[in-house]
Amino acid sequence: MKKQGKRYAENIKKIDKNKHYSPAEAVELLKSLKSAKFVESVEIHIKLGIDTKQGDQQVRGTISLPYSTGKTKRIAVFAEGEAELEAKKAGADLVGGKELIDKIRTTGKCDFDVAISTPDFMAQLAGIAKILGPRGLMPSPKNETVTKNVGKTVKELKSGKIAFKNDDTANIHQVIGKISQPTQEIIENLNSFIDALKRAKPSSSKGVYLKSTTLATTMGPGITLTIAS
């Protein structure tokens, strides 16, 4: 088992593992901990009460948080013609059609955080679905990354709109801000994200939906939140 550093050990002593903290208490506690030598992100980790083997219980969606998360996303757009020009003008980091698909298929590398596609390119993306899918990068109408309005979507994502999706273990991990941001901004981002997650609950999911919720910084220990399911 990997030994934790001195800073981590000192920080974890300040957290009551038997307590469920309110969002405000948790953020203030995070701010009081010894930080790393860089400005850490604030992350929320949620265990969902869903069956990931059931296709109709996948949780995904998008939301524009009230405040920036402080993280710049690299965006790839699969498009050609006018849509390709529109994506480049909007600030997409990678734009291309068949040649971009072939490059990803050959190298297996995805140097981007979000992928957007025009509807007519989705059939061609099937060839690299095994590369994009496991990394949560496959464009989908459900999270509004399959669209004819690629320029608008790129601008929204660059300005703070986030896309979320559960992983294979029924967990969701999401950056909601930077520890340097005012406490109220982080809390409002947190509450907005939780509300969006609740709205995305699959109708077929029964029982407790938000099973556990933890707040942490990039290099810090987790703090259990009290969030009503």
C-alpha positions in Angstrom: 0.0 0.0 0.0 1.4 3.4 -1.0 2.4 5.6 1.9 0.7 9.0 2.0 2.8 12.1 2.3 3.2 14.2 5.4 0.9 17.0 4.2 -1.9 14.5 3.3 -1.5 12.8 6.7 -1.8 16.2 8.5 -4.8 17.2 6.5 -6.7 13.9 7.0 -6.4 14.4 10.8 -8.6 17.5 10.5 -11.5 15.5 8.9 -14.1 13.7 11.0 -14.6 10.5 9.1 -17.8 9.8 11.0 -19.4 13.1 10.1 -21.4 14.1 7.0 -20.6 17.8 6.3 -22.8 20.4 4.7 -21.5 21.8 1.4 -20.5 25.1 3.2 -18.7 23.3 6.0 -16.9 21.0 3.5 -15.7 23.9 1.3 -14.5 25.9 4.3 -12.7 22.8 5.6 -11.0 22.2 2.3 -9.8 25.8 2.3 -8.3 25.4 5.7 -6.2 22.4 4.7 -2.5 22.6 3.6 -2.5 22.8 -0.1 -0.1 21.6 -2.8 2.3 23.9 -4.6 -0.2 24.6 -7.3 -3.8 25.8 -7.3 -5.8 22.6 -6.8 -9.2 21.9 -8.3 -12.2 21.1 -6.2 -13.7 17.8 -7.2 -17.0 16.1 -6.4 -17.2 12.3 -6.5 -20.6 10.6 -6.3 -21.6 7.0 -6.1 -24.9 6.4 -7.8 -27.5 3.8 -7.1 -27.7 2.6 -10.8 -27.1 -0.6 -12.6 -24.5 0.2 -15.2 -25.2 -3.0 -17.0 -28.6 -1.7 -18.0 -28.5 0.7 -21.0 -31.5 2.7 -19.7 -29.7 3.5 -16.4 -26.8 5.4 -17.8 -26.6 8.9 -16.4 -25.3 11.7 -18.6 -26.1 15.3 -19.2 -24.8 18.9 -19.6 -25.0 22.0 -17.5 -23.6 25.5 -17.5 -22.4 26.1 -14.0 -22.9 29.6 -12.5 -19.2 30.1 -12.2 -16.1 28.9 -14.1 -14.4 25.7 -13.0 -11.1 27.2 -13.8 -10.3 24.4 -16.2 -9.7 24.9 -19.9 -11.1 22.1 -22.0 -9.5 20.9 -25.2 -12.3 20.3 -27.7 -12.3 18.2 -30.8 -14.9 18.6 -33.5 -15.6 16.0 -36.2 -17.0 18.0 -39.2 -16.3 19.1 -42.7 -17.2 22.0 -44.9 -19.0 25.0 -43.4 -19.3 23.3 -40.0 -15.5 22.7 -39.9 -14.9 26.4 -40.5 -17.5 27.3 -37.9 -15.8 25.1 -35.3 -12.4 26.6 -36.0 -13.8 30.1 -35.7 -15.4 29.3 -32.4 -12.1 28.1 -30.9 -12.1 24.3 -31.2 -8.6 22.8 -30.6 -8.9 20.0 -33.1 -11.1 20.0 -36.2 -11.3 17.5 -38.9 -13.2 14.8 -40.7 -12.0 11.4 -42.1 -8.3 12.3 -41.6 -8.8 13.0 -37.9 -10.7 9.8 -37.5 -7.9 7.9 -39.3 -5.3 9.5 -37.1 -7.1 8.5 -33.9 -7.6 5.0 -35.2 -3.9 4.6 -36.1 -2.4 6.2 -32.9 -5.1 5.3 -30.4 -4.5 8.8 -28.9 -7.1 11.3 -27.9 -5.5 14.6 -27.1 -8.8 16.3 -26.1 -11.3 16.4 -23.2 -14.6 16.7 -25.2 -15.6 15.5 -28.7 -18.4 17.1 -30.8 -19.7 15.7 -34.0 -22.2 16.8 -36.7 -25.0 14.2 -37.1 -23.7 13.1 -40.5 -20.3 12.1 -39.1 -21.6 9.8 -36.4 -21.7 6.7 -38.7 -17.9 7.2 -39.4 -17.1 7.6 -35.7 -18.3 4.0 -35.2 -14.9 2.9 -36.4 -13.2 4.5 -33.4 -16.0 4.0 -30.9 -13.8 1.4 -29.0 -11.2 4.2 -28.5 -13.6 7.0 -27.6 -16.2 5.1 -25.6 -14.1 3.8 -22.7 -12.7 7.3 -22.2 -16.2 8.9 -22.1 -15.4 10.8 -25.3 -18.0 9.4 -27.7 -20.3 12.3 -28.8 -24.0 11.8 -27.9 -27.3 13.6 -28.5 -28.0 13.2 -24.7 -25.2 15.5 -23.7 -25.7 17.7 -26.7 -22.3 16.9 -28.3 -24.0 15.7 -31.6 -25.2 18.9 -33.1 -25.5 20.9 -36.3 -24.6 24.1 -34.3 -21.0 23.2 -33.6 -19.9 26.8 -33.2 -22.4 27.5 -30.5 -21.6 24.2 -28.7 -17.8 24.9 -28.8 -18.4 28.4 -27.3 -20.6 27.1 -24.5 -18.1 24.4 -23.5 -15.2 26.8 -23.6 -17.1 29.2 -21.4 -17.9 26.7 -18.7 -20.6 24.3 -19.8 -19.8 20.8 -18.6 -20.8 17.4 -19.8 -21.0 14.6 -17.2 -21.4 10.8 -17.5 -21.2 7.9 -15.0 -18.3 5.5 -15.4 -18.5 1.7 -15.4 -18.4 1.5 -11.6 -21.5 3.8 -11.3 -19.4 6.8 -10.1 -19.3 10.3 -11.4 -16.3 12.5 -11.0 -16.5 16.2 -11.8 -14.3 19.3 -11.3 -16.6 22.1 -10.0 -14.0 24.9 -9.3 -10.7 25.9 -8.0 -9.8 26.1 -4.3 -8.8 29.7 -4.8 -12.4 30.7 -5.8 -14.7 32.4 -3.2 -16.5 29.8 -1.1 -19.9 30.9 -2.3 -18.9 30.4 -6.0 -17.8 26.8 -5.2 -21.0 26.1 -3.2 -23.2 27.4 -6.0 -21.4 25.3 -8.6 -21.8 22.3 -6.4 -25.5 22.8 -5.8 -26.1 23.4 -9.5 -24.3 20.2 -10.4 -26.2 18.2 -7.8 -29.5 19.6 -9.1 -28.5 18.6 -12.7 -27.6 15.1 -11.6 -30.9 14.7 -9.8 -32.8 15.7 -13.0 -30.7 13.2 -15.0 -31.9 10.3 -12.8 -33.1 7.4 -14.9 -36.8 6.5 -14.4 -35.8 2.8 -14.2 -33.4 3.4 -11.3 -35.0 2.4 -8.0 -33.9 3.0 -4.4 -31.3 5.4 -3.2 -29.9 7.4 -6.2 -27.2 9.5 -4.6 -25.6 6.8 -2.4 -22.5 8.8 -1.3 -21.1 12.2 -2.1 -17.5 13.2 -1.4 -15.7 16.6 -1.9 -12.0 16.8 -2.3 -9.2 18.8 -3.8 -6.8 17.4 -6.4 -4.3 16.1 -3.9 -6.3 16.1 -0.7 -8.4 13.7 1.3 -12.2 13.3 0.7 -14.9 14.9 2.8 -18.2 13.2 3.0 -21.2 15.5 2.2 -24.8 15.3 3.4 -26.8 15.5 0.3 -30.5 14.6 0.2 -31.2 12.0 -2.6 
